[in-house]
Amino acid sequence: RSTRSGKRGGHMTPSQIIVLAAPVFFLLIALEFAWGVHKGRNTYRLADAVNSISLGMLSQISAVFTRLLRVGLYTAVYASVSLVPLEEARAFWTTWQGWLLALVFYDFCYYWLHRMGHEVAVLWAAHVVHHQSQDYNLSTALRQTSSGALLGWIFYLPMAVAGVPPLVFGIVALVDLLYQYWVHTEHVPKLGWFDRWFCSPSNHRVHHAVNDNYLDKNYGGILILWDRLFGTFRDEDL
């Protein structure tokens, strides 16, 4: 049976959703640029921003070819190794509590992938592109790897073993990725209690900084709680 627009079962792929979100990304980049000029603190240079956006486009193109690897391997493990009967797993993970737990579970796995991406050479080779910009702004968030999926999928296999359905996995992965867009800015100050629990612009500025005392800190995607628990948290000095 044919499906519209090539969307299997009527569901859009993460890449398609990101393409639809692109106008919002570019609008926010324009607003950040205008705000920086207005405040006399422009954080953009044309060449650097164009390079970041180009790498983001390349990342999305490569995702088309690596999606079968990532989704296929996850689905295979989910279908054959899940510790929970699949019907029971689907019944739980599709409740609101299950969706929330799946997002936290994904963020936990992302923390370790991100941390190992800084500590293991072969993973750093894939992740380093995100840290090569000389500026820190919303365009930097688009500077993503094109090769990270080749090994990154390994870190999410615990979710497959726990019976998290591929659809739930894909959606929480997209939520985690989209959340991280807004933290790439110098124009949002510290946010008080929010900084203690969540990855925020202040916390993520530390992660991208090259100061010796900031190196290899604040790996969390949505929650900064993981860094506090595992000794990789560093507060931003102002």
N, C-alpha and C positions, 0 to 999 in steps of 0.2 A: 504494500500500500504506500502510495507516495505521501510525503508530508510537505507542508508549505515551507518555502525558503530553506529547504534542507535541514530543518530543525527536527531532530529525531524526537518523536513523541510530543512535539510541541514545545520542547524546552530549548531555550537559547543557551548557547555555549558561553563560558566565561569570556572568551575572546570577543564574541559578538556583543556582550554586555559592555565590555571595555570600550569597544568601538563606539557604541551609542553614548557612553559617558565622556568620550573625548571632547565634545564641545563644551561640557562643563569644566573639564580640566583646563582647556585653553581660556575659557572665560575667567576662571580663578587666577590663572597665570597673568592675564591682562590686568585684572584688578590688583594683584599683588605688585605688579610693575608700576601701575599708576599710583598706588599708595606709597611705594618706596620713593618715587620721584617727588610726590607731594611732601613727604616728610624729610626730603633731602638725604635719604639713605637707600639709594637704589642698589638692589642686590643682583641685578641682571647684567650680563654681557651677551651680546647677540650671538657670537660664535659659540660660546659655551652652552647657551640655551638651545640653539639649533642642534648642537651635537647631542645633548641629552634627549631631545625629542626624537631625533633620528634613531638613536639607540633603542628608545622605547618602541618605535615602529618596527625596527628589526626584531625586537623581542617578540612582538605579537605575530609577526610573520613566521618566525621559527616555532612559535607555540602551535601553529597549525600542524606542523610536521611531528612535533614531539608529544602531542596530545594522546595519540594512540598508545605510545609507550607508557605515559604516566597513568592514563585512565585504564588502559588495558591491564597493566600489572596490578594496579590497585584492585580492580574488579576481580581479577583472577584469585588474588589472595583472599578477598572478601568472600568469594563464592566457595572456596575450598578449605580455608583455614580458620574461618570465624569461629570463635569459642562459644558464640551464642547462636541458637537456631535462627535462621534468617528471618522467618516470619515474626518471631518474638523480637528480634533486633529491630526490624522495620517498625514494629508497633511502638517500641520505646523511643527510638531516635527521631521519630516524626512527631512526638509530642513537643510542646513548647519547652518543657524541661530538657528533653533530649536535644533539641536544637541548641539551647543555651550551653549545655554540657559539651556538645560537639564543637562549638565555637571555642570554648575554653580548652578543650582537648587539642584542637588544631593549633591554637596559639602556643600551647605547651610544646608541641612537636616543632612548631616553627622556631621557637626560642633555641632549641638544640640544633636545628639546621643552621640557623643564623650564627650561632656561637661557633659551631664547627666550621662554618664558612670563613671564619676569621682565624681559626686555630689549625686547620688542616690544609696543607698546601694545594691539593688538587681541588678542594672546594673553594678555596680563596681565589683560585684562577678563574672560576666561574663568577664569583661574587664581586671581585675587585672593580669591575666596570662601574658598579653603583657608587663607588667611592672616588672615582677619578675626576669628578667635576671640581673645578677651582672655586665654584660658587655654591651657595646653599639657598635654594629657593624651590618653588613648587615644580619647576621643570626638572629638578634633580630627582624628584620622585619617579619620573618617567624613565629615568636611566636604569634600565633593567637588563639582567643577563639573558642571553640567548642559549646558553648551554647548561644552566642550573638544573634543568629537568632531567638531565642524563643520570645524575646521582641523587638529586634532591628527593625523589619519590621514596627512597629507602626510609627516610625519617618519619614518613606518615603511615607506614605499614602497621604500627600499633593500632591505628584507628580502624583499619580493615580487619585486623584480628579481633577487635572489640565489636565488630559487626556494624560499624557506621556505614550506612548505604552509600554507594558512589554519588548519588544525587545530593544527599545531605553533605557529604564531604566536599563536593564541588562548590556548593553554595557558601558554606562557611569559609572555604578557602578564598572565595571571591570577596566576601565581607571583610576578611582579615587584610587582604591586599588593598582594597579600596580605602579602608580606614587609615592606612599608613600614608596615604597621599597628603593629607592636610598637615602632618607633623613636620614636613620639610619646608620650614619657613623661619626667618629670623624676626618676623614682625609680631609674633604672638609671645607675650611675656610669660613668666611663670604663672601657673594656674592654681596655686595653693594645694588643697586636698586632692585635686585631680591628679597632680604630678606624683602623688604618693602611691597611686594605684594603677594608673594608666600610662602608656607611652604617650607623651605629649611633645609639643615642639621643643620645650626646654630639655626634656630628657633625650630626645633624638638629636638635638644639636650636639650634645655630649658625644653621642655615638659617632657622628661624622667629623668631630673635631680631630685635629692632629697633635694637640698638646699631649705631652708625655703622660700626664696624670689622667687624661681622658681616654687613652687608647684601650680598645677592646672592652668597652663598657656599654651597658644599656642595649641589650639585644632584643628586648621584648617587642612583639608586633602590636598587640592591643594592650596587653597587661605588662606593666613594669614590675609587677609582683614577682615574676620569675627571677629577675635580676636581683631583687632584694633577698630572695630565698637562697640563691645559688652563688652569692658573693660577687656579682658582676655589676652592681649598681654604683653609679657615681652621680652625685648631684651637680648641677650647673653652678659654677661660681659667677656671681654678678658683681 
